[in-house]
């Protein structure tokens, strides 16, 4: 679909990351000698990661929480609609079929009037079974894990700080060099409403 600020397409996915502390302080690297890290470590629990991506706008939002329940998902949806997309008529939300990803979670978390208000601003699209990789948020989570979470992070505060820095950096990079991919059989996909900084690649 072409970009439409009134009906933005937002992809959402979740993952987790174990927080690991050091038993002994690592020895930093120096010329001719790599850094040394003890293989013994301390388990400090698990952090949950909520990822939102709006591919056509080059925007993303990452939230690190302690849990990933129905209520946590519902609060993420409320914040997305009221804080990040207050002017959108409806969000086209792309997700996998996780059991928390449904309108019932809104009704379990909020009063019926509030749950209905939120549900009416969502147009939910589920990725097919065994096809969750079609969700751009899953690709973003893979980038986050490879670029930011590929090392030991000891606690929730450090995890939130690291992820926030990655989010800012990636969003700023995307604004400078955004790439849109279109099917050459569908030239009608390219619309004048697309941001001028998009580089269109044909396949």
N, C-alpha and C positions, 0 to 999 in steps of 0.2 A: 504494500500500500504506500502511496506517496505520503510525505510528511504533512500532518495536519495538527496544528497546535491545539485545536478544540477537542481532538480525539487522539491524543498521543498513544503510541504503542510502547508499552513498558514491559520488559521481561523481568521475571523474578525467580530467584532460586536460593537455596540455603545449603550451607555446608558447616563443617566443624573443624576445629584445630585444637589439638592437645597442647596445653601450656606446660612447658618443661623448664625447670630451674637447674642450675649448676650445683654440683656437690663441691667442686673445687673451681676457683676462678680460672678461666682460660688464660693461657699465656699468649699475648699478642705476637703476631709475626714480626719479623725484622729481616733485613737483607740477607738472603741465603738460607733463611729458616722460616718455614710456614707457621701459622698460628697453631697452637696445640690446645685441643679440647679433650677433656676426660670423657671416656665413654659412659661413665656412671652419671646418672641424672636423677632429678626429683620430679615426680608427677604432680602437677599443680591443678589438675582438673581440666575441663574442656570448655572452650569458648565456642559459641554458636555465631555463625556469620549469615546475615541476610543481605543479599545482593539485588539491587534494582538497576536496570540498564534501559535507557531510551536510545536505541542504536541510531536512529535518524537525526537525533539532536546531539549525539556525542556526550550524553550525560549519564552519570551513574551515581548511586548512593549506596554506601555500605554501612551496616550497623552491626556492631559486635555486642552480643547479649549473653546472659548466663544460661538461658533456656531456649527451647524451640517448640513451645506448645501451641495449641490452637489460639490461646489468648495472646501469645507473643506475635503470632502471624497477624491476628486481627488488629493489634495495636500498630503494627508496621503499615497495614493498609490504611488505617485512619490517618496516620502521620503523612503517608504518601499523598492521599487525597486532599487533606486540609492544609498541609504545609508546603509540599513540593509541587502540587498541581491544583491550587485552589481555583484557578480560572478555567480549567478544562471542563468541558461538558461531560465527557465520559472517558475513562481510561480503558484502552484495549490491553488487557493484562494477559500475558503469556506465561504459563507455568506448567510444571509436570503434575502428575496425578497423586501427589502426596495427600494423605488423608486429612491433613489440616487445611489444605488449599480449597476451601469452599465457603459458600455463604453461611453455612451452618455455624462456622467458627465465629462469624460476626454476631450472630444471634446468641451464641453461648457467652460472648464477652460483654456485649452492650445491651442496653434497653432496646426493646423492639423498634421503637421509632428511630433511634440512632442507627441500629443495624440496617434498617430498610433504607435510610438516607444514604449510607455508604454503599450498600448493594446496588442501588439504582444508578450509581456512577461508575459501575464496573461492567465491562463486557469481557467475560473470561474465556480464554482460548487455551485448551489443554494440549500439550504435545502428545503425540501418539506413544503407546507403550513401546519401550525399547528405542524411543526416538527422542529422549530428553535432550540430546546434544543439539537438536534444532533450536533450543532455547539459547539466545545470545547471552543470557545471564550465566549459564553454565560455562560458556567460553571465557567470560570475564572472571569467574571464580578460578578457572584454571590459570589465567594470567596472574591473578592475585597470589595464588599459591606458589607459582614459579618465581615471581618477581619480589615477593614480600614475605611470604610465610615459609620459605624454604630453609629456615634455621630455627634454633631454639628461642622461644619467646617465653619469659618466665611467668607473667601474670596478666590479669585482665587490663590493667591500666596501660601496660606496655603494648599489649595487643591492640587496644583501641587507638593508641597514638600512632603505631606503625601503620595500621590500616587507613587511618585518616590521612596520613602523609601520602600514602600510595594513591588514595582516591583523588586528592588534590592534584598530584603530579600527572596522573593518567588523564584526568579531565582536561587539564590545561594543555597537555600534548594533543589530545583529540581535537580541541578547538583549533589548534594551529594546523593540523594535518589530518583532516577527516576524510575517510574514504567510503564512498557508497558503491555497492556492487549491484549491478542490474543484469537481468537476463536479456541478451541481445534480441531475443524474439519478442520482447515486450517494450518497445521504445516509448510507449505511452506512460511508462513508469516515471520517466524523467519529467518533473514538473518545475515550472518557474518558481514555485514557492520554496524549493529547496534552498538551503543556505548557500551563499556564493562561495564559501570556502570549501565546498565539497569537491573532491576529485572523483570523477565518475570512471569506473573501470568496467569494461564490457566483457562478458564471458558467453 
